[in-house]
């Protein structure tokens, strides 16, 4: 019998965040830095991840969860525990199968453009805090109570690394908003 995981955390919510370069990424800055001898700061990760298989590898290794192909707009971004209530009133897309490791330092959540000269300490990089460990992640997209576009990253704790079945070529096609 596996021990119960004490991995509850406060839901992270950020409102009116622009989808820079049509997407966002949630990542672990510690495991990202560990991939490079001199760390990741200052690197053009956007170019590296979009012109090689390295982007697929960081997703499969649980370093980053990309949210791609989003309409240019302001979004409500939510990082929540699987048992916490959803903030979406309408779900139009779901993308399961992602995996993420968390360490002592908070995660990083930002628009894709911030990867072009990576700096985890940039003031516009948001820092959701979750307990250390492995998580299965489902991306859910739709609208919130104010009828704004919203993305929810639902984290399910796992005692060991969950299987990865995410698709880095998946485009999160959110329906147009009326109005």
N, C-alpha and C positions, 0 to 999 in steps of 0.2 A: 504494500500500500504506500503510495506517494504521500509525503507530507503536504499539508495544505500551504499554499503560497500566500504570504501576506503582501500583496502587491496592489492594494487599493491606493488610489491617488486622486487628487482634486482634478476635476475636469478643467482643461485649459480652453479658453475661448478668446479669440481675437476677432474684432469686427472691422469691416471696411479695409481689408487687405487686398491690394491690387495683384492680379495674377501676372506678374512680370515675366515676359517671354512665354506667356500662355501656360504657366504651370507653377507648381510649388514642389518642395521637397522637405521631407522630415528625415533627419539623419542623426547619427551618433557621432559627435565630434571626436571622441576618444578613439574609436575604432577607425574612423577616417584618418586621423593623424598617424595611427600605427601602420597604415599602408605605405607610408612614405618615410624614407630615412630622415628627412629634414622636417617632417610634418606637412600638413596640407595647406597651411596658411600661405596666401599669395599665389597659389597655383590656379591655372585656368582649368578648373574641373569641368566646366561646361563643355569646352572644346574636347577635352580628353574623353568625357563620357558619351559624347554624341558622335565621335569619329572613330571609336574603337569598341571592342567588346567589354571594356572596363566598366561602363555604365551597367551592363547586364550583371557583371560580377559583383559590384558593390550592392546591388539590389538582392541578388541571390545569397550573398554572404551576410545579410542582415545589417548592413551599414546604412543604407538609405532606402526610403520609400518614395518614389517619384509619382507625381500627379501631373499628367501631361495632356496637352491638347485642349486646354480649357479656354472658353471664350474670354476675351479681354474684358475684365469687369472687377468690381470690388466684391470680396467674398467674406463670409463669416467662416473662420477656421476653428475646428473643434478637435481636441485630442482627449479621448475619454476611455475609461475602463469599460469593458464589455458589460458590466453590471450597472453602470451609471445610466440614467435616462438619456435618450436621444434628444438633441435640440432641433432635429429636422422635423418639419411638419409634412413634408412631401419628399419622398425618395425617388429619384429618377434613374440613378445608376449605382451599381454596386460592383466593387472589384475586390474579391477575396484573394487569399493566397500569398500575401506579402509577409515578410518576416523582418523583425527588428530586434537588435540587442540594445539594451540600455545599460549605462555604467553610472558611476557616481555623479559625474557632471551632467547637468540637464541636456536634453536633446536640443537640436536646432531645427527651426521651422522657418522657411523663407521662400521668396519667389526664386525661380530658376536663375534669373539674372545675377543673383548674388554668388553663384558658383563660378562666374567668369574671373573673379579675383577673390578667392575664398578667404573669409575672415570670420571665424565663429564668434568673435567679439564685436562685430559690426552692430551698431545700435539698432538697426532695423531687422536683425536676425532675432526672432522670438525664441524663448527658451522654456518650453514645457518640461516640467520635472516629473519623472516617473521613477519608480523603484528599479534598482538594478535587476537585470535578468533578461530572459527571452520572451518575446511576444509574437503571436500571430496577429496580423493586422488586416483589417478590412477597410477599404476606402468606400465611403458612402457619399453620394452627391445629391443635391436637391435644393430645397429652399427652407429657410428658417421661419420663425413665427412672424417676422417683419417682411416676409416675402422677398428676402435677399438671397442671392445664390449662396450656398453653403457647402462646405466639405467637412466631413467628419471622419477622423481616423479612429477606428474602434480597436483598442488593444486588448487582446486576450492573453493573460499570463500563461507561460508554459514552463514546466520544470526543466525541460531540455529544449534544444533548438527545434522549432516546428518545421514541418516540410514547406518548402518554397514552391509555389505554383503561380506566382505573379507573372505578368507579361509586360515588359518594359516598352513594348510597341503599342500597348493599349491606349487608345485616346478616350478620355473621359468626356463623352459627348453629353453635356448638360443641355436640356431643352431651353429654347429662348424664353425669356421672361416677358409676360404681357406688360404693356404700358410703355 
